[in-house]
Amino acid sequence: MYGDGDTAGNVAVNRIPVTTNQACCNFVVDERKAHYLFLYYYLKANYQNLVNLKLGGSQQNLNASTLKRFPVPA
């Protein structure tokens, strides 16, 4: 969510229960609507589009509201 370079907008998959801090935004995918790997690869392919959504002054960042509005094809 935060940082310059390769950090904000980067995605990963966890297949076990984990906890994260406020620097991460976690999605739980409803498998009736999409496969988790589809979302992973879609967001990975749209990395630059996610980076372009960063807002802020000295340290730009993404926020959960922005990510929830990011269009994902049905």
PDB file of N, H, CA, C and O in Angstrom:
ATOM      1  N   MET A   1       0.807  -1.187   0.000  1.00  0.00           N
ATOM      2  CA  MET A   1       0.000   0.000   0.000  1.00  0.00           C
ATOM      3  C   MET A   1       0.856   1.259   0.000  1.00  0.00           C
ATOM      4  O   MET A   1       0.448   2.282  -0.550  1.00  0.00           O
ATOM      5  N   TYR A   2       2.045   1.197   0.614  1.00  0.00           N
ATOM      6  H   TYR A   2       2.376   0.365   1.061  1.00  0.00           H
ATOM      7  CA  TYR A   2       2.885   2.370   0.751  1.00  0.00           C
ATOM      8  C   TYR A   2       4.197   2.182   0.006  1.00  0.00           C
ATOM      9  O   TYR A   2       4.625   1.060  -0.263  1.00  0.00           O
ATOM     10  N   GLY A   3       4.812   3.285  -0.315  1.00  0.00           N
ATOM     11  H   GLY A   3       4.464   4.197  -0.096  1.00  0.00           H
ATOM     12  CA  GLY A   3       6.179   3.232  -0.796  1.00  0.00           C
ATOM     13  C   GLY A   3       6.343   3.560  -2.256  1.00  0.00           C
ATOM     14  O   GLY A   3       5.403   3.543  -3.050  1.00  0.00           O
ATOM     15  N   ASP A   4       7.571   3.857  -2.566  1.00  0.00           N
ATOM     16  H   ASP A   4       8.334   3.871  -1.920  1.00  0.00           H
ATOM     17  CA  ASP A   4       7.961   4.142  -3.934  1.00  0.00           C
ATOM     18  C   ASP A   4       8.542   2.877  -4.545  1.00  0.00           C
ATOM     19  O   ASP A   4       8.824   1.909  -3.839  1.00  0.00           O
ATOM     20  N   GLY A   5       8.717   2.891  -5.838  1.00  0.00           N
ATOM     21  H   GLY A   5       8.489   3.677  -6.411  1.00  0.00           H
ATOM     22  CA  GLY A   5       9.339   1.738  -6.481  1.00  0.00           C
ATOM     23  C   GLY A   5       8.409   0.555  -6.573  1.00  0.00           C
ATOM     24  O   GLY A   5       7.244   0.701  -6.943  1.00  0.00           O
ATOM     25  N   ASP A   6       8.912  -0.611  -6.240  1.00  0.00           N
ATOM     26  H   ASP A   6       9.859  -0.730  -5.939  1.00  0.00           H
ATOM     27  CA  ASP A   6       8.195  -1.860  -6.469  1.00  0.00           C
ATOM     28  C   ASP A   6       7.285  -2.299  -5.329  1.00  0.00           C
ATOM     29  O   ASP A   6       6.718  -3.389  -5.401  1.00  0.00           O
ATOM     30  N   THR A   7       7.123  -1.505  -4.290  1.00  0.00           N
ATOM     31  H   THR A   7       7.584  -0.620  -4.231  1.00  0.00           H
ATOM     32  CA  THR A   7       6.358  -1.992  -3.140  1.00  0.00           C
ATOM     33  C   THR A   7       4.860  -1.766  -3.295  1.00  0.00           C
ATOM     34  O   THR A   7       4.107  -2.740  -3.325  1.00  0.00           O
ATOM     35  N   ALA A   8       4.404  -0.542  -3.393  1.00  0.00           N
ATOM     36  H   ALA A   8       5.015   0.249  -3.369  1.00  0.00           H
ATOM     37  CA  ALA A   8       2.964  -0.271  -3.500  1.00  0.00           C
ATOM     38  C   ALA A   8       2.433  -0.835  -4.811  1.00  0.00           C
ATOM     39  O   ALA A   8       3.000  -0.584  -5.875  1.00  0.00           O
ATOM     40  N   GLY A   9       1.360  -1.586  -4.734  1.00  0.00           N
ATOM     41  H   GLY A   9       0.900  -1.790  -3.870  1.00  0.00           H
ATOM     42  CA  GLY A   9       0.756  -2.167  -5.924  1.00  0.00           C
ATOM     43  C   GLY A   9       1.202  -3.583  -6.198  1.00  0.00           C
ATOM     44  O   GLY A   9       0.682  -4.226  -7.110  1.00  0.00           O
ATOM     45  N   ASN A  10       2.149  -4.085  -5.435  1.00  0.00           N
ATOM     46  H   ASN A  10       2.571  -3.563  -4.694  1.00  0.00           H
ATOM     47  CA  ASN A  10       2.605  -5.449  -5.631  1.00  0.00           C
ATOM     48  C   ASN A  10       1.596  -6.405  -5.001  1.00  0.00           C
ATOM     49  O   ASN A  10       0.968  -6.064  -3.999  1.00  0.00           O
ATOM     50  N   VAL A  11       1.434  -7.592  -5.574  1.00  0.00           N
ATOM     51  H   VAL A  11       1.945  -7.869  -6.388  1.00  0.00           H
ATOM     52  CA  VAL A  11       0.450  -8.553  -5.087  1.00  0.00           C
ATOM     53  C   VAL A  11       1.100  -9.892  -4.789  1.00  0.00           C
ATOM     54  O   VAL A  11       2.165 -10.214  -5.316  1.00  0.00           O
ATOM     55  N   ALA A  12       0.440 -10.669  -3.931  1.00  0.00           N
ATOM     56  H   ALA A  12      -0.425 -10.408  -3.503  1.00  0.00           H
ATOM     57  CA  ALA A  12       0.912 -12.010  -3.579  1.00  0.00           C
ATOM     58  C   ALA A  12      -0.290 -12.850  -3.168  1.00  0.00           C
ATOM     59  O   ALA A  12      -1.381 -12.324  -2.949  1.00  0.00           O
ATOM     60  N   VAL A  13      -0.084 -14.151  -3.065  1.00  0.00           N
ATOM     61  H   VAL A  13       0.802 -14.579  -3.243  1.00  0.00           H
ATOM     62  CA  VAL A  13      -1.134 -15.078  -2.635  1.00  0.00           C
ATOM     63  C   VAL A  13      -0.672 -15.773  -1.363  1.00  0.00           C
ATOM     64  O   VAL A  13       0.455 -16.261  -1.279  1.00  0.00           O
ATOM     65  N   ASN A  14      -1.559 -15.811  -0.379  1.00  0.00           N
ATOM     66  H   ASN A  14      -2.475 -15.414  -0.448  1.00  0.00           H
ATOM     67  CA  ASN A  14      -1.359 -16.609   0.835  1.00  0.00           C
ATOM     68  C   ASN A  14      -2.430 -17.676   0.848  1.00  0.00           C
ATOM     69  O   ASN A  14      -3.614 -17.372   0.698  1.00  0.00           O
ATOM     70  N   ARG A  15      -2.033 -18.908   1.024  1.00  0.00           N
ATOM     71  H   ARG A  15      -1.072 -19.154   1.146  1.00  0.00           H
ATOM     72  CA  ARG A  15      -3.004 -19.996   1.052  1.00  0.00           C
ATOM     73  C   ARG A  15      -3.220 -20.510   2.462  1.00  0.00           C
ATOM     74  O   ARG A  15      -3.910 -21.509   2.663  1.00  0.00           O
ATOM     75  N   ILE A  16      -2.634 -19.832   3.439  1.00  0.00           N
ATOM     76  H   ILE A  16      -2.073 -19.021   3.275  1.00  0.00           H
ATOM     77  CA  ILE A  16      -2.816 -20.190   4.838  1.00  0.00           C
ATOM     78  C   ILE A  16      -3.294 -18.948   5.583  1.00  0.00           C
ATOM     79  O   ILE A  16      -3.052 -17.837   5.110  1.00  0.00           O
ATOM     80  N   PRO A  17      -3.948 -19.082   6.703  1.00  0.00           N
ATOM     81  CA  PRO A  17      -4.368 -17.906   7.478  1.00  0.00           C
ATOM     82  C   PRO A  17      -3.145 -17.097   7.937  1.00  0.00           C
ATOM     83  O   PRO A  17      -2.190 -17.657   8.477  1.00  0.00           O
ATOM     84  N   VAL A  18      -3.183 -15.811   7.721  1.00  0.00           N
ATOM     85  H   VAL A  18      -3.959 -15.356   7.283  1.00  0.00           H
ATOM     86  CA  VAL A  18      -2.094 -14.932   8.121  1.00  0.00           C
ATOM     87  C   VAL A  18      -2.658 -13.645   8.702  1.00  0.00           C
ATOM     88  O   VAL A  18      -3.833 -13.328   8.516  1.00  0.00           O
ATOM     89  N   THR A  19      -1.820 -12.917   9.398  1.00  0.00           N
ATOM     90  H   THR A  19      -0.866 -13.175   9.549  1.00  0.00           H
ATOM     91  CA  THR A  19      -2.153 -11.561   9.805  1.00  0.00           C
ATOM     92  C   THR A  19      -1.151 -10.635   9.154  1.00  0.00           C
ATOM     93  O   THR A  19      -0.005 -11.015   8.912  1.00  0.00           O
ATOM     94  N   THR A  20      -1.584  -9.418   8.871  1.00  0.00           N
ATOM     95  H   THR A  20      -2.514  -9.110   9.068  1.00  0.00           H
ATOM     96  CA  THR A  20      -0.708  -8.426   8.258  1.00  0.00           C
ATOM     97  C   THR A  20      -0.891  -7.101   8.977  1.00  0.00           C
ATOM     98  O   THR A  20      -1.814  -6.935   9.775  1.00  0.00           O
ATOM     99  N   ASN A  21      -0.016  -6.176   8.693  1.00  0.00           N
ATOM    100  H   ASN A  21       0.734  -6.311   8.045  1.00  0.00           H
ATOM    101  CA  ASN A  21      -0.155  -4.856   9.295  1.00  0.00           C
ATOM    102  C   ASN A  21      -0.921  -3.928   8.347  1.00  0.00           C
ATOM    103  O   ASN A  21      -1.411  -4.359   7.304  1.00  0.00           O
ATOM    104  N   GLN A  22      -1.018  -2.668   8.719  1.00  0.00           N
ATOM    105  H   GLN A  22      -0.620  -2.317   9.567  1.00  0.00           H
ATOM    106  CA  GLN A  22      -1.799  -1.704   7.949  1.00  0.00           C
ATOM    107  C   GLN A  22      -1.175  -1.378   6.596  1.00  0.00           C
ATOM    108  O   GLN A  22      -1.804  -0.700   5.784  1.00  0.00           O
ATOM    109  N   ALA A  23       0.028  -1.838   6.337  1.00  0.00           N
ATOM    110  H   ALA A  23       0.539  -2.389   6.997  1.00  0.00           H
ATOM    111  CA  ALA A  23       0.676  -1.569   5.049  1.00  0.00           C
ATOM    112  C   ALA A  23       0.215  -2.541   3.966  1.00  0.00           C
ATOM    113  O   ALA A  23       0.652  -2.446   2.819  1.00  0.00           O
ATOM    114  N   CYS A  24      -0.671  -3.479   4.330  1.00  0.00           N
ATOM    115  H   CYS A  24      -1.026  -3.555   5.262  1.00  0.00           H
ATOM    116  CA  CYS A  24      -1.172  -4.458   3.357  1.00  0.00           C
ATOM    117  C   CYS A  24      -2.684  -4.361   3.263  1.00  0.00           C
ATOM    118  O   CYS A  24      -3.368  -4.070   4.245  1.00  0.00           O
ATOM    119  N   CYS A  25      -3.183  -4.605   2.085  1.00  0.00           N
ATOM    120  H   CYS A  25      -2.627  -4.840   1.288  1.00  0.00           H
ATOM    121  CA  CYS A  25      -4.630  -4.710   1.892  1.00  0.00           C
ATOM    122  C   CYS A  25      -4.900  -6.155   1.489  1.00  0.00           C
ATOM    123  O   CYS A  25      -4.331  -6.647   0.514  1.00  0.00           O
ATOM    124  N   ASN A  26      -5.750  -6.822   2.223  1.00  0.00           N
ATOM    125  H   ASN A  26      -6.212  -6.422   3.015  1.00  0.00           H
ATOM    126  CA  ASN A  26      -6.003  -8.241   2.005  1.00  0.00           C
ATOM    127  C   ASN A  26      -7.382  -8.450   1.394  1.00  0.00           C
ATOM    128  O   ASN A  26      -8.374  -7.873   1.840  1.00  0.00           O
ATOM    129  N   PHE A  27      -7.420  -9.280   0.374  1.00  0.00           N
ATOM    130  H   PHE A  27      -6.614  -9.749   0.011  1.00  0.00           H
ATOM    131  CA  PHE A  27      -8.679  -9.639  -0.267  1.00  0.00           C
ATOM    132  C   PHE A  27      -8.973 -11.101   0.011  1.00  0.00           C
ATOM    133  O   PHE A  27      -8.094 -11.951  -0.131  1.00  0.00           O
ATOM    134  N   VAL A  28     -10.207 -11.402   0.408  1.00  0.00           N
ATOM    135  H   VAL A  28     -10.922 -10.712   0.523  1.00  0.00           H
ATOM    136  CA  VAL A  28     -10.672 -12.772   0.509  1.00  0.00           C
ATOM    137  C   VAL A  28     -11.621 -12.968  -0.660  1.00  0.00           C
ATOM    138  O   VAL A  28     -12.660 -12.313  -0.746  1.00  0.00           O
ATOM    139  N   VAL A  29     -11.258 -13.874  -1.559  1.00  0.00           N
ATOM    140  H   VAL A  29     -10.415 -14.406  -1.490  1.00  0.00           H
ATOM    141  CA  VAL A  29     -12.005 -14.037  -2.800  1.00  0.00           C
ATOM    142  C   VAL A  29     -13.134 -15.038  -2.604  1.00  0.00           C
ATOM    143  O   VAL A  29     -12.915 -16.160  -2.149  1.00  0.00           O
ATOM    144  N   ASP A  30     -14.340 -14.617  -2.954  1.00  0.00           N
ATOM    145  H   ASP A  30     -14.518 -13.705  -3.324  1.00  0.00           H
ATOM    146  CA  ASP A  30     -15.498 -15.507  -2.950  1.00  0.00           C
ATOM    147  C   ASP A  30     -15.367 -16.402  -4.176  1.00  0.00           C
ATOM    148  O   ASP A  30     -15.523 -15.935  -5.305  1.00  0.00           O
ATOM    149  N   GLU A  31     -15.085 -17.677  -3.965  1.00  0.00           N
ATOM    150  H   GLU A  31     -14.958 -18.056  -3.048  1.00  0.00           H
ATOM    151  CA  GLU A  31     -14.825 -18.579  -5.088  1.00  0.00           C
ATOM    152  C   GLU A  31     -16.059 -18.839  -5.946  1.00  0.00           C
ATOM    153  O   GLU A  31     -15.940 -19.412  -7.029  1.00  0.00           O
ATOM    154  N   ARG A  32     -17.246 -18.429  -5.486  1.00  0.00           N
ATOM    155  H   ARG A  32     -17.343 -17.964  -4.606  1.00  0.00           H
ATOM    156  CA  ARG A  32     -18.439 -18.511  -6.335  1.00  0.00           C
ATOM    157  C   ARG A  32     -18.420 -17.412  -7.387  1.00  0.00           C
ATOM    158  O   ARG A  32     -19.130 -17.496  -8.389  1.00  0.00           O
ATOM    159  N   LYS A  33     -17.606 -16.376  -7.163  1.00  0.00           N
ATOM    160  H   LYS A  33     -17.029 -16.308  -6.349  1.00  0.00           H
ATOM    161  CA  LYS A  33     -17.542 -15.240  -8.087  1.00  0.00           C
ATOM    162  C   LYS A  33     -16.276 -15.232  -8.932  1.00  0.00           C
ATOM    163  O   LYS A  33     -16.304 -14.794 -10.082  1.00  0.00           O
ATOM    164  N   ALA A  34     -15.174 -15.708  -8.380  1.00  0.00           N
ATOM    165  H   ALA A  34     -15.151 -16.063  -7.445  1.00  0.00           H
ATOM    166  CA  ALA A  34     -13.907 -15.690  -9.121  1.00  0.00           C
ATOM    167  C   ALA A  34     -12.932 -16.660  -8.478  1.00  0.00           C
ATOM    168  O   ALA A  34     -13.049 -16.979  -7.294  1.00  0.00           O
ATOM    169  N   HIS A  35     -11.994 -17.115  -9.242  1.00  0.00           N
ATOM    170  H   HIS A  35     -11.899 -16.857 -10.203  1.00  0.00           H
ATOM    171  CA  HIS A  35     -10.917 -17.945  -8.712  1.00  0.00           C
ATOM    172  C   HIS A  35      -9.824 -17.015  -8.209  1.00  0.00           C
ATOM    173  O   HIS A  35      -9.519 -16.016  -8.860  1.00  0.00           O
ATOM    174  N   TYR A  36      -9.231 -17.327  -7.062  1.00  0.00           N
ATOM    175  H   TYR A  36      -9.479 -18.139  -6.534  1.00  0.00           H
ATOM    176  CA  TYR A  36      -8.228 -16.438  -6.477  1.00  0.00           C
ATOM    177  C   TYR A  36      -7.044 -16.206  -7.414  1.00  0.00           C
ATOM    178  O   TYR A  36      -6.464 -15.120  -7.405  1.00  0.00           O
ATOM    179  N   LEU A  37      -6.673 -17.198  -8.219  1.00  0.00           N
ATOM    180  H   LEU A  37      -7.144 -18.080  -8.227  1.00  0.00           H
ATOM    181  CA  LEU A  37      -5.548 -16.997  -9.139  1.00  0.00           C
ATOM    182  C   LEU A  37      -5.907 -16.029 -10.269  1.00  0.00           C
ATOM    183  O   LEU A  37      -5.043 -15.309 -10.769  1.00  0.00           O
ATOM    184  N   PHE A  38      -7.187 -16.011 -10.673  1.00  0.00           N
ATOM    185  H   PHE A  38      -7.890 -16.596 -10.267  1.00  0.00           H
ATOM    186  CA  PHE A  38      -7.602 -15.020 -11.664  1.00  0.00           C
ATOM    187  C   PHE A  38      -7.361 -13.628 -11.126  1.00  0.00           C
ATOM    188  O   PHE A  38      -6.785 -12.787 -11.817  1.00  0.00           O
ATOM    189  N   LEU A  39      -7.798 -13.367  -9.890  1.00  0.00           N
ATOM    190  H   LEU A  39      -8.266 -14.049  -9.328  1.00  0.00           H
ATOM    191  CA  LEU A  39      -7.611 -12.038  -9.303  1.00  0.00           C
ATOM    192  C   LEU A  39      -6.122 -11.722  -9.160  1.00  0.00           C
ATOM    193  O   LEU A  39      -5.693 -10.608  -9.457  1.00  0.00           O
ATOM    194  N   TYR A  40      -5.346 -12.686  -8.711  1.00  0.00           N
ATOM    195  H   TYR A  40      -5.696 -13.591  -8.469  1.00  0.00           H
ATOM    196  CA  TYR A  40      -3.900 -12.477  -8.566  1.00  0.00           C
ATOM    197  C   TYR A  40      -3.269 -12.060  -9.893  1.00  0.00           C
ATOM    198  O   TYR A  40      -2.587 -11.038  -9.965  1.00  0.00           O
ATOM    199  N   TYR A  41      -3.496 -12.848 -10.934  1.00  0.00           N
ATOM    200  H   TYR A  41      -4.050 -13.678 -10.875  1.00  0.00           H
ATOM    201  CA  TYR A  41      -2.852 -12.536 -12.217  1.00  0.00           C
ATOM    202  C   TYR A  41      -3.408 -11.254 -12.837  1.00  0.00           C
ATOM    203  O   TYR A  41      -2.680 -10.516 -13.500  1.00  0.00           O
ATOM    204  N   TYR A  42      -4.685 -10.994 -12.622  1.00  0.00           N
ATOM    205  H   TYR A  42      -5.277 -11.593 -12.083  1.00  0.00           H
ATOM    206  CA  TYR A  42      -5.269  -9.749 -13.138  1.00  0.00           C
ATOM    207  C   TYR A  42      -4.618  -8.538 -12.469  1.00  0.00           C
ATOM    208  O   TYR A  42      -4.231  -7.587 -13.148  1.00  0.00           O
ATOM    209  N   LEU A  43      -4.499  -8.571 -11.150  1.00  0.00           N
ATOM    210  H   LEU A  43      -4.814  -9.343 -10.598  1.00  0.00           H
ATOM    211  CA  LEU A  43      -3.870  -7.446 -10.441  1.00  0.00           C
ATOM    212  C   LEU A  43      -2.381  -7.354 -10.777  1.00  0.00           C
ATOM    213  O   LEU A  43      -1.846  -6.254 -10.918  1.00  0.00           O
ATOM    214  N   LYS A  44      -1.712  -8.497 -10.906  1.00  0.00           N
ATOM    215  H   LYS A  44      -2.147  -9.390 -10.792  1.00  0.00           H
ATOM    216  CA  LYS A  44      -0.294  -8.509 -11.276  1.00  0.00           C
ATOM    217  C   LYS A  44      -0.100  -7.861 -12.646  1.00  0.00           C
ATOM    218  O   LYS A  44       0.831  -7.078 -12.833  1.00  0.00           O
ATOM    219  N   ALA A  45      -0.966  -8.179 -13.599  1.00  0.00           N
ATOM    220  H   ALA A  45      -1.722  -8.815 -13.448  1.00  0.00           H
ATOM    221  CA  ALA A  45      -0.883  -7.614 -14.940  1.00  0.00           C
ATOM    222  C   ALA A  45      -1.206  -6.127 -14.954  1.00  0.00           C
ATOM    223  O   ALA A  45      -0.797  -5.410 -15.866  1.00  0.00           O
ATOM    224  N   ASN A  46      -1.936  -5.663 -13.947  1.00  0.00           N
ATOM    225  H   ASN A  46      -2.269  -6.246 -13.205  1.00  0.00           H
ATOM    226  CA  ASN A  46      -2.332  -4.254 -13.866  1.00  0.00           C
ATOM    227  C   ASN A  46      -1.492  -3.477 -12.858  1.00  0.00           C
ATOM    228  O   ASN A  46      -1.929  -2.448 -12.343  1.00  0.00           O
ATOM    229  N   TYR A  47      -0.302  -3.962 -12.579  1.00  0.00           N
ATOM    230  H   TYR A  47       0.053  -4.799 -12.997  1.00  0.00           H
ATOM    231  CA  TYR A  47       0.577  -3.318 -11.597  1.00  0.00           C
ATOM    232  C   TYR A  47       0.730  -1.816 -11.873  1.00  0.00           C
ATOM    233  O   TYR A  47       0.540  -1.001 -10.971  1.00  0.00           O
ATOM    234  N   GLN A  48       1.069  -1.452 -13.099  1.00  0.00           N
ATOM    235  H   GLN A  48       1.224  -2.115 -13.832  1.00  0.00           H
ATOM    236  CA  GLN A  48       1.294  -0.039 -13.398  1.00  0.00           C
ATOM    237  C   GLN A  48       0.020   0.784 -13.228  1.00  0.00           C
ATOM    238  O   GLN A  48       0.079   1.937 -12.801  1.00  0.00           O
ATOM    239  N   ASN A  49      -1.119   0.204 -13.555  1.00  0.00           N
ATOM    240  H   ASN A  49      -1.167  -0.733 -13.902  1.00  0.00           H
ATOM    241  CA  ASN A  49      -2.389   0.902 -13.337  1.00  0.00           C
ATOM    242  C   ASN A  49      -2.633   1.134 -11.849  1.00  0.00           C
ATOM    243  O   ASN A  49      -3.146   2.183 -11.462  1.00  0.00           O
ATOM    244  N   LEU A  50      -2.270   0.167 -11.016  1.00  0.00           N
ATOM    245  H   LEU A  50      -1.853  -0.686 -11.331  1.00  0.00           H
ATOM    246  CA  LEU A  50      -2.409   0.343  -9.574  1.00  0.00           C
ATOM    247  C   LEU A  50      -1.454   1.415  -9.064  1.00  0.00           C
ATOM    248  O   LEU A  50      -1.840   2.254  -8.250  1.00  0.00           O
ATOM    249  N   VAL A  51      -0.225   1.393  -9.532  1.00  0.00           N
ATOM    250  H   VAL A  51       0.089   0.711 -10.194  1.00  0.00           H
ATOM    251  CA  VAL A  51       0.756   2.407  -9.129  1.00  0.00           C
ATOM    252  C   VAL A  51       0.257   3.803  -9.503  1.00  0.00           C
ATOM    253  O   VAL A  51       0.447   4.757  -8.747  1.00  0.00           O
ATOM    254  N   ASN A  52      -0.369   3.919 -10.650  1.00  0.00           N
ATOM    255  H   ASN A  52      -0.523   3.145 -11.264  1.00  0.00           H
ATOM    256  CA  ASN A  52      -0.870   5.224 -11.101  1.00  0.00           C
ATOM    257  C   ASN A  52      -1.992   5.767 -10.219  1.00  0.00           C
ATOM    258  O   ASN A  52      -2.322   6.949 -10.304  1.00  0.00           O
ATOM    259  N   LEU A  53      -2.580   4.924  -9.378  1.00  0.00           N
ATOM    260  H   LEU A  53      -2.312   3.963  -9.309  1.00  0.00           H
ATOM    261  CA  LEU A  53      -3.665   5.353  -8.485  1.00  0.00           C
ATOM    262  C   LEU A  53      -3.162   5.871  -7.142  1.00  0.00           C
ATOM    263  O   LEU A  53      -3.958   6.339  -6.327  1.00  0.00           O
ATOM    264  N   LYS A  54      -1.855   5.797  -6.897  1.00  0.00           N
ATOM    265  H   LYS A  54      -1.209   5.417  -7.559  1.00  0.00           H
ATOM    266  CA  LYS A  54      -1.316   6.247  -5.610  1.00  0.00           C
ATOM    267  C   LYS A  54      -1.580   7.737  -5.419  1.00  0.00           C
ATOM    268  O   LYS A  54      -1.496   8.526  -6.359  1.00  0.00           O
ATOM    269  N   LEU A  55      -1.897   8.098  -4.188  1.00  0.00           N
ATOM    270  H   LEU A  55      -1.965   7.456  -3.424  1.00  0.00           H
ATOM    271  CA  LEU A  55      -2.179   9.483  -3.829  1.00  0.00           C
ATOM    272  C   LEU A  55      -1.303   9.890  -2.657  1.00  0.00           C
ATOM    273  O   LEU A  55      -0.790   9.037  -1.933  1.00  0.00           O
ATOM    274  N   GLY A  56      -1.134  11.173  -2.474  1.00  0.00           N
ATOM    275  H   GLY A  56      -1.550  11.866  -3.063  1.00  0.00           H
ATOM    276  CA  GLY A  56      -0.426  11.664  -1.299  1.00  0.00           C
ATOM    277  C   GLY A  56       0.663  12.641  -1.644  1.00  0.00           C
ATOM    278  O   GLY A  56       0.932  12.915  -2.813  1.00  0.00           O
ATOM    279  N   GLY A  57       1.288  13.164  -0.613  1.00  0.00           N
ATOM    280  H   GLY A  57       1.070  12.942   0.338  1.00  0.00           H
ATOM    281  CA  GLY A  57       2.332  14.167  -0.756  1.00  0.00           C
ATOM    282  C   GLY A  57       3.706  13.553  -0.906  1.00  0.00           C
ATOM    283  O   GLY A  57       4.064  13.075  -1.983  1.00  0.00           O
ATOM    284  N   SER A  58       4.480  13.564   0.169  1.00  0.00           N
ATOM    285  H   SER A  58       4.189  13.953   1.043  1.00  0.00           H
ATOM    286  CA  SER A  58       5.865  13.113   0.088  1.00  0.00           C
ATOM    287  C   SER A  58       5.969  11.599  -0.110  1.00  0.00           C
ATOM    288  O   SER A  58       6.854  11.134  -0.829  1.00  0.00           O
ATOM    289  N   GLN A  59       5.081  10.827   0.515  1.00  0.00           N
ATOM    290  H   GLN A  59       4.362  11.204   1.099  1.00  0.00           H
ATOM    291  CA  GLN A  59       5.063   9.385   0.284  1.00  0.00           C
ATOM    292  C   GLN A  59       3.682   8.993  -0.209  1.00  0.00           C
ATOM    293  O   GLN A  59       2.720   8.941   0.557  1.00  0.00           O
ATOM    294  N   GLN A  60       3.606   8.720  -1.493  1.00  0.00           N
ATOM    295  H   GLN A  60       4.388   8.763  -2.115  1.00  0.00           H
ATOM    296  CA  GLN A  60       2.323   8.348  -2.065  1.00  0.00           C
ATOM    297  C   GLN A  60       1.965   6.927  -1.659  1.00  0.00           C
ATOM    298  O   GLN A  60       2.838   6.096  -1.407  1.00  0.00           O
ATOM    299  N   ASN A  61       0.651   6.662  -1.600  1.00  0.00           N
ATOM    300  H   ASN A  61      -0.058   7.337  -1.804  1.00  0.00           H
ATOM    301  CA  ASN A  61       0.206   5.329  -1.225  1.00  0.00           C
ATOM    302  C   ASN A  61      -1.143   5.017  -1.827  1.00  0.00           C
ATOM    303  O   ASN A  61      -1.849   5.897  -2.320  1.00  0.00           O
ATOM    304  N   LEU A  62      -1.481   3.752  -1.776  1.00  0.00           N
ATOM    305  H   LEU A  62      -0.907   3.038  -1.375  1.00  0.00           H
ATOM    306  CA  LEU A  62      -2.805   3.283  -2.162  1.00  0.00           C
ATOM    307  C   LEU A  62      -3.645   3.190  -0.894  1.00  0.00           C
ATOM    308  O   LEU A  62      -3.104   3.131   0.211  1.00  0.00           O
ATOM    309  N   ASN A  63      -4.956   3.176  -1.050  1.00  0.00           N
ATOM    310  H   ASN A  63      -5.396   3.224  -1.947  1.00  0.00           H
ATOM    311  CA  ASN A  63      -5.809   2.935   0.119  1.00  0.00           C
ATOM    312  C   ASN A  63      -6.885   1.915  -0.254  1.00  0.00           C
ATOM    313  O   ASN A  63      -7.135   1.662  -1.433  1.00  0.00           O
ATOM    314  N   ALA A  64      -7.507   1.341   0.753  1.00  0.00           N
ATOM    315  H   ALA A  64      -7.304   1.545   1.710  1.00  0.00           H
ATOM    316  CA  ALA A  64      -8.474   0.269   0.534  1.00  0.00           C
ATOM    317  C   ALA A  64      -9.661   0.736  -0.308  1.00  0.00           C
ATOM    318  O   ALA A  64     -10.167  -0.029  -1.128  1.00  0.00           O
ATOM    319  N   SER A  65     -10.109   1.965  -0.124  1.00  0.00           N
ATOM    320  H   SER A  65      -9.697   2.587   0.542  1.00  0.00           H
ATOM    321  CA  SER A  65     -11.239   2.473  -0.909  1.00  0.00           C
ATOM    322  C   SER A  65     -10.906   2.514  -2.387  1.00  0.00           C
ATOM    323  O   SER A  65     -11.730   2.147  -3.225  1.00  0.00           O
ATOM    324  N   THR A  66      -9.708   2.957  -2.708  1.00  0.00           N
ATOM    325  H   THR A  66      -9.039   3.255  -2.027  1.00  0.00           H
ATOM    326  CA  THR A  66      -9.273   3.003  -4.104  1.00  0.00           C
ATOM    327  C   THR A  66      -9.210   1.600  -4.684  1.00  0.00           C
ATOM    328  O   THR A  66      -9.645   1.378  -5.814  1.00  0.00           O
ATOM    329  N   LEU A  67      -8.678   0.657  -3.932  1.00  0.00           N
ATOM    330  H   LEU A  67      -8.325   0.838  -3.014  1.00  0.00           H
ATOM    331  CA  LEU A  67      -8.568  -0.714  -4.430  1.00  0.00           C
ATOM    332  C   LEU A  67      -9.929  -1.363  -4.599  1.00  0.00           C
ATOM    333  O   LEU A  67     -10.124  -2.143  -5.531  1.00  0.00           O
ATOM    334  N   LYS A  68     -10.876  -1.061  -3.721  1.00  0.00           N
ATOM    335  H   LYS A  68     -10.719  -0.428  -2.963  1.00  0.00           H
ATOM    336  CA  LYS A  68     -12.221  -1.634  -3.859  1.00  0.00           C
ATOM    337  C   LYS A  68     -12.915  -1.133  -5.125  1.00  0.00           C
ATOM    338  O   LYS A  68     -13.756  -1.830  -5.694  1.00  0.00           O
ATOM    339  N   ARG A  69     -12.567   0.060  -5.558  1.00  0.00           N
ATOM    340  H   ARG A  69     -11.884   0.627  -5.096  1.00  0.00           H
ATOM    341  CA  ARG A  69     -13.172   0.617  -6.775  1.00  0.00           C
ATOM    342  C   ARG A  69     -12.437   0.209  -8.046  1.00  0.00           C
ATOM    343  O   ARG A  69     -12.917   0.494  -9.143  1.00  0.00           O
ATOM    344  N   PHE A  70     -11.287  -0.450  -7.928  1.00  0.00           N
ATOM    345  H   PHE A  70     -10.897  -0.681  -7.036  1.00  0.00           H
ATOM    346  CA  PHE A  70     -10.522  -0.847  -9.111  1.00  0.00           C
ATOM    347  C   PHE A  70     -11.340  -1.867  -9.898  1.00  0.00           C
ATOM    348  O   PHE A  70     -11.752  -2.888  -9.348  1.00  0.00           O
ATOM    349  N   PRO A  71     -11.578  -1.596 -11.183  1.00  0.00           N
ATOM    350  CA  PRO A  71     -12.460  -2.477 -11.958  1.00  0.00           C
ATOM    351  C   PRO A  71     -11.834  -3.845 -12.227  1.00  0.00           C
ATOM    352  O   PRO A  71     -10.692  -3.960 -12.670  1.00  0.00           O
ATOM    353  N   VAL A  72     -12.626  -4.871 -11.941  1.00  0.00           N
ATOM    354  H   VAL A  72     -13.554  -4.778 -11.581  1.00  0.00           H
ATOM    355  CA  VAL A  72     -12.236  -6.254 -12.239  1.00  0.00           C
ATOM    356  C   VAL A  72     -13.323  -6.839 -13.123  1.00  0.00           C
ATOM    357  O   VAL A  72     -14.499  -6.798 -12.760  1.00  0.00           O
ATOM    358  N   PRO A  73     -12.951  -7.387 -14.287  1.00  0.00           N
ATOM    359  CA  PRO A  73     -13.972  -7.921 -15.191  1.00  0.00           C
ATOM    360  C   PRO A  73     -14.724  -9.100 -14.563  1.00  0.00           C
ATOM    361  O   PRO A  73     -14.156  -9.893 -13.813  1.00  0.00           O
ATOM    362  N   ALA A  74     -15.994  -9.189 -14.887  1.00  0.00           N
ATOM    363  H   ALA A  74     -16.455  -8.544 -15.497  1.00  0.00           H
ATOM    364  CA  ALA A  74     -16.828 -10.277 -14.346  1.00  0.00           C
ATOM    365  C   ALA A  74     -16.698 -11.514 -15.197  1.00  0.00           C
ATOM    366  O   ALA A  74     -17.323 -12.533 -14.903  1.00  0.00           O
TER     367      ALA A  74
END
